[in-house]
């Protein structure tokens, strides 16, 4: 039968303090600190001289409404831990504090480790939760209507299975990490069905994987102000399934995601709604997906700090129903080895107003049915490879440059059949410095459509050719600003159509300007204002196709 605390403040190992007139032991079905009053039960170094009292079956710490009962494990050392074979529950009105001591909870037959009151770990605390029941695991805020708080200010918490904050619908779980470390060997779930919150201002947290807002109706929030968070060989998902909401706010510290699975490492808006905002600190992850699963809606804002990715960042990555938005208002984004892909399979958009973005290649509108939009009003975008605007059949890409600096080694608008790529240059500078395989290609495939509209700023592509109507339909219209190109072909490929219209501003071709350069091609040049100059080359009209001109 159960053994209940009946005294006020007192020592754990004293027999007269308990209803069975014997100190806790394995012979008790459960040991209960739930009596009336505001009581403190203490385990310390003296208690370890009675080791039989420190291995028990079940333990509950709680209190009647308006009162508080506290179990304090203080300076007991770590050689003789308090061992709970089945379940430990800290209910409403209960407080568990651990300092320079050890606690082990195994959960062999029960709900393992449940915090619906308060648990505080201070320096030298060592807590191990075995969690035999993987689904229930260690729960902070478990049952409907409950509210639990776990504070780790020092020491170490090791959870062999899952750790939940806000487990059931209607529950609230809060985890504060101000020092020490938490190591979760399986899933750390901030908001499974309820409301979960974790704030890290120091110390370290690791998990395999990390979920912020998992199931329908859940709300999860992760705040990282300092310290470190590591997701080891697994994914981090923010807003995992439809109806779930997750948010990550990072104002400092280090977030590292690593996996060898060749998959998205951080999902912002898995199948639910997710947002991640970084104003300082560092994020390291090979692949980031924004709006990453069917129906997912994700928003990724970089206002400061540094984000590095080895493989890629994908917005609108799930399917045609997914939506991903990337805001770049400061800081640094580096995608070192592969693609910055906006509109991978669904709708993706990126707005750059400040900060620095670097990548190998960038795509706006990748797969069939996708749409990618990028608007640049400030900051810088630098690509060591190609910029594809409308990549695969059935996709559409739109690039608008209002300010800032954009550099890409080649630019292709309308890359495959049934694609459409549009560039509007209103201000700033677009430079296409050198790529023998590309230069600028507008309407780069049979059945593709590409368009460039220049109403301000500067377009500089003086090292390699510019093809307006490479193999499909291409148009370039200049009404203001400055365009500097090298070899320029209007209607460049077989059966292509190209149109160059200059109604204002200046376009200078520092080599040959060829109109209708290939068999069956059609090229047109219209000059209704502004200036079109061909220097260091010749003007070839109707070289092998049909040419027309007005001016």
C-alpha positions, 0 to 999 in steps of 0.5 A: 500500500501507499506510504504518505508524508504526515509531518511538516518540514522534515527528513526523508529517512525519518520513519515517524514522518510517514503514515506507515511509520517506516521510511520509503522503500520498495515495499511501498506501492507508492510514496506520497508527499501530498498532505496539507500545509506548506511542507519541505521534505529533505534528502541530503548526505545524511540520507545516503547512510540509509540507502534502502530508503532511496530505492522506491517504486513510485513517487508523487509530490503535490499539494492541495490548492493554495499550498506547496509541498517541496521535495529537496534533494540537496548535497546528497552526492551522485554515488547514491541516487534516489531511484524510482523504479516505476513513475515519478509525478510532480503534480500541481502544488508540488516542487522538486529541486535537485542540487549536487545530487542524483535522481534516476527514474525508470518508468518500468510499468507506469507513465514514467516521469510526469511534471505538472508542477515545478522541477528545478535542477541546480549545479551538480544535479544529475537526472536520468529518465529511462522512459520505458514507455516511449510515447509518454516518455518524460512529460512536462505538462502531460494531462489535459488542463495541466501546467508544468515547468522544468528549469535546468539551471545547472547539472545534466538531464539525460532522457533515454527516449522522448521529452515532451513539453505540452503532451496532451491537448489542453496541457501547457509545458514550459522548459527553461534552460539557463545552464547545464545541459539536456540530452534527449536520446530520441525525440524532443517535442515542444508541443505534441498536442498541447502548448509547449515552450522552451527557452535557452539562455545558456547551457546546451540541448541535444535531441534526435529529432527536435519537433516544435509543434507536432500534431493538429492543435498544438502550439510550440515555441523555441527561444534561443538566446544563447547556449547551443542546440544540436539535432544529431543525425535527424531532422528539426521540424517546425509545425510538423503536421496540418493544424500544428503551429511552431515558432523558433526565435533565435537572438543568439547562440548556436543551432546545429543540425546534422544528418547523413540521410540526404534529406531536409534537415530543418523543416519550417512549416512541415505540413503545418504552419512554421516560422523561424526568425534569426536576429543573431547567432549562428545556424548550421544545417546542410538543407533547409526547407520552408513550406516543406511538406504537403500543405505546409506554410513556412516563413524564414526571416533572417534579420541578423546572425549567420546561416550556413548550408552546405547543400541548399535552401528550398522554399515551397518544397512540399508540393503545389499546395506548399508555400514558403517565404524567405525574408532577408533583412540583415545578417548573412546567408551562405549556401556553399555547395548547391541551390538556393531554390525558391518555388521548388514544387509549390509557391516560394518567395524571397525578399532581400532588403539588406544583408548578404546572400551567397550560393552556388546556383539559384532557381526561381520556379523549379518543378512542374506547377511551381512558382518562384518569386524573388524581390531584391530592394537592397543588400547583396546576392552573389551566385558563383554559378547560374541563376535559373528563372523558370527552370523545369517544364511547367514552372514560372519564375519572376525576378524583380531588382529594385536596389542592391547588388546581384551577381550571377555567372550566368542568367537563364530566363525560361530554361525548358519548354513550357516555362516562363522567366521574367526579370524586371530591373528597376534599380540597383545593379545586376552583373553577369561577369563570366560563364562560357556556358551561359552568359544571358539566355532569354527563352532558352529552350523550345517552347520557353518564354523569357522577358527582361524589362529594364526601367532603371539601374544597371545590367552589365554582361560584357564578357559573354554573349546575351541571347534574346530568344535563345531557342524559344521566345525572348524579349528585352525592353529598355525604357530607362537605366543602362544595359551593357552587353557583349555579343548580343543575338536577337533570335539566336537559335533555330526557329526562335523569336527575339525582340529588342525594344529600346524606348529610353535609357541606354544600351551599349553592345560592346561587340556584334549585334546580330538579328535573326542569327539562325535558320528559321529564327525571327529577330526584331529591333525597335528603337523608339527613344533612348540610345542603342550603340554597337561598338567594337563590332558589327550590326548583322541583320537577317544573318540566317533568318527573318529580321525586322527593325524600327527606329 
